[in-house]
Amino acid sequence: MELGDLAQVIALDQQSFTLPWPASAFLYEMGQNQAARCWVVETAGASPQFLGMMVAWLILDEIHIATLAVDPAQRHLHVGQRLLAFTLMDGAANGAVKALLEVRRGNLAARAMYQKFGFAEVGVRKRYYSDNGEDAILMNLDPI
């Protein structure tokens, strides 16, 4: 993820989430947060098409999935799975032995993808999301 990607990252985040991150959050992650791992996925070629983005944090021996979004028209390409696999491999290569995340209770597609990777549901953050009071499901992958 680079500054030139910011407009597309923000647009995708706003399209994907009811509580999108402000631009300042992505700027912080890209430029100041040394724990951050920020990636985008684009098609190759003269006119690359933006497919998805991800921010994760490598903190000691954990990789924390902060946000992951894929263009809804491109979800059939398994971009999210590739981003997640890349993040887990990068984390493991850099000392992570476990991964964790929070996901909306109602986001069944994301929960299924994480479970496919071996993540287990280990807890609930009641009324975590301020837009509608939805619970967050805590998921861990230990070991990666």
Solvent accessible surface area in square Angstrom, and as a share of the most:
residue,aa,sasa,rsa
1,M,35,0.16
2,E,126,0.57
3,L,124,0.62
4,G,75,0.72
5,D,17,0.09
6,L,27,0.14
7,A,80,0.62
8,Q,80,0.36
9,V,0,0.00
10,I,32,0.16
11,A,58,0.45
12,L,7,0.04
13,D,0,0.00
14,Q,108,0.48
15,Q,118,0.52
16,S,33,0.21
17,F,68,0.28
18,T,96,0.56
19,L,75,0.37
20,P,52,0.33
21,W,56,0.19
22,P,87,0.55
23,A,39,0.30
24,S,73,0.47
25,A,27,0.21
26,F,0,0.00
27,L,76,0.38
28,Y,106,0.40
29,E,15,0.07
30,M,47,0.21
31,G,64,0.62
32,Q,130,0.58
33,N,31,0.16
34,Q,178,0.79
35,A,28,0.22
36,A,17,0.13
37,R,56,0.20
38,C,22,0.13
39,W,49,0.17
40,V,35,0.20
41,V,43,0.24
42,E,77,0.34
43,T,52,0.30
44,A,105,0.81
45,G,59,0.56
46,A,112,0.87
47,S,98,0.63
48,P,69,0.43
49,Q,86,0.38
50,F,20,0.08
51,L,12,0.06
52,G,0,0.00
53,M,0,0.00
54,M,0,0.00
55,V,0,0.00
56,A,0,0.00
57,W,60,0.21
58,L,28,0.14
59,I,89,0.45
60,L,164,0.82
61,D,57,0.30
62,E,55,0.25
63,I,0,0.00
64,H,29,0.13
65,I,8,0.04
66,A,28,0.22
67,T,12,0.07
68,L,28,0.14
69,A,4,0.03
70,V,10,0.06
71,D,33,0.17
72,P,57,0.36
73,A,70,0.54
74,Q,25,0.11
75,R,127,0.46
76,H,131,0.58
77,L,69,0.34
78,H,100,0.45
79,V,5,0.03
80,G,8,0.08
81,Q,45,0.20
82,R,168,0.61
83,L,5,0.03
84,L,0,0.00
85,A,32,0.24
86,F,97,0.40
87,T,0,0.00
88,L,11,0.06
89,M,128,0.57
90,D,31,0.16
91,G,0,0.00
92,A,47,0.37
93,A,87,0.68
94,N,74,0.38
95,G,45,0.43
96,A,5,0.04
97,V,77,0.44
98,K,58,0.25
99,A,1,0.00
100,L,38,0.19
101,L,4,0.02
102,E,42,0.19
103,V,10,0.06
104,R,42,0.15
105,R,97,0.35
106,G,54,0.52
107,N,56,0.29
108,L,122,0.61
109,A,82,0.64
110,A,19,0.14
111,R,38,0.14
112,A,57,0.44
113,M,29,0.13
114,Y,14,0.05
115,Q,92,0.41
116,K,139,0.59
117,F,56,0.23
118,G,46,0.44
119,F,7,0.03
120,A,52,0.41
121,E,70,0.31
122,V,84,0.48
123,G,25,0.24
124,V,65,0.37
125,R,105,0.38
126,K,127,0.54
127,R,174,0.64
128,Y,102,0.39
129,Y,34,0.13
130,S,102,0.66
131,D,62,0.32
132,N,99,0.51
133,G,31,0.30
134,E,39,0.17
135,D,21,0.11
136,A,0,0.00
137,I,4,0.02
138,L,38,0.19
139,M,0,0.00
140,N,56,0.29
141,L,19,0.09
142,D,97,0.50
143,P,103,0.65
144,I,67,0.34
